[in-house]
């Protein structure tokens, strides 16, 4: 369900939230059923907090602004699953990770 107007609004919301909570979105791609984010933040902000903040605010706002989205997810009551994947970039270069995220929509 994350396409067209919903996709665009989700990207706006994520960028606004990052600005408010003082972390930086380096790269982002919204897929129909999940999101890829490359984020830079202060070491005082935990990845768990970032995910919690993003999921809670985007769910509330998207459900308010897109009633069809709320209706679609009414059986389970949530937009996002409980799980998420977080890792540091380790030995990969930032450019490699950015390219990986940018190429996600072009993959079959």
C-alpha positions in Angstrom: 0.0 0.0 0.0 3.0 2.3 0.2 2.9 3.9 -3.3 1.9 7.1 -5.1 0.5 9.7 -2.7 1.0 7.6 0.4 4.7 6.9 -0.6 5.3 10.6 -1.1 3.6 11.6 2.1 5.5 8.9 4.1 8.8 10.3 2.7 7.8 13.8 3.8 6.9 12.6 7.3 10.1 10.7 7.7 12.2 13.7 6.7 10.2 16.0 9.1 10.5 13.6 12.0 14.3 13.2 11.4 14.6 17.0 11.5 12.6 17.3 14.7 14.4 14.5 16.5 17.9 15.5 15.2 18.9 12.6 13.0 19.7 12.7 9.4 18.2 10.6 6.6 21.1 10.0 4.2 19.2 7.7 1.9 15.6 6.4 1.8 13.5 4.2 -0.5 9.9 3.3 0.1 8.8 -0.1 -1.2 5.2 -1.2 -1.4 5.5 -3.1 1.9 8.6 -1.8 3.7 11.1 1.0 3.9 14.9 1.2 3.5 16.6 3.9 5.5 20.3 4.9 5.9 20.3 7.1 9.0 23.0 9.1 10.8 22.4 10.0 14.4 24.1 11.0 17.6 25.3 8.1 19.7 22.9 9.1 22.4 19.9 8.2 20.1 19.3 4.4 20.0 18.2 2.7 16.9 15.3 1.2 18.8 14.1 4.8 19.7 14.4 5.9 16.1 12.3 3.0 14.8 9.7 3.4 17.6 9.4 7.2 16.8 9.2 6.7 13.0 6.7 3.9 13.2 4.4 5.5 15.8 4.2 9.0 14.2 4.0 7.8 10.6 1.2 5.3 11.5 -0.9 7.9 13.3 -0.4 10.6 10.6 -0.9 8.2 7.6 -4.1 6.7 9.1 -5.5 10.2 9.7 -4.7 11.4 6.2 -5.5 8.3 4.3 -8.7 6.6 5.5 -8.3 3.9 2.9 -5.0 2.9 4.4 -6.7 2.5 7.9 -9.4 0.5 6.3 -7.0 -1.8 4.5 -5.1 -2.5 7.8 -8.2 -2.6 10.0 -8.0 -6.4 10.5 -4.5 -6.3 12.1 -4.8 -2.7 13.4 -1.3 -1.7 12.6 0.6 -0.4 9.6 4.1 -1.6 10.6 5.1 -5.1 11.8 6.7 -5.4 15.2 10.1 -6.4 13.7 12.8 -4.3 12.0 16.4 -4.8 10.9 19.1 -2.5 12.0 22.9 -2.7 11.4 25.9 -0.4 11.3 27.6 0.0 8.0 30.7 -1.8 9.2 33.2 -2.2 6.4 30.9 -1.1 3.6 31.4 2.4 2.3 28.5 4.9 2.7 28.4 5.1 -1.1 27.9 1.4 -1.4 25.0 1.5 1.0 23.4 4.5 -0.7 23.6 2.7 -4.1 22.1 -0.5 -2.6 19.1 1.5 -1.3 18.7 3.5 -4.5 18.6 0.3 -6.6 15.9 -1.5 -4.5 13.0 -0.4 -6.7 14.7 -1.5 -9.9 15.1 -5.1 -8.7 12.5 -7.7 -9.9 
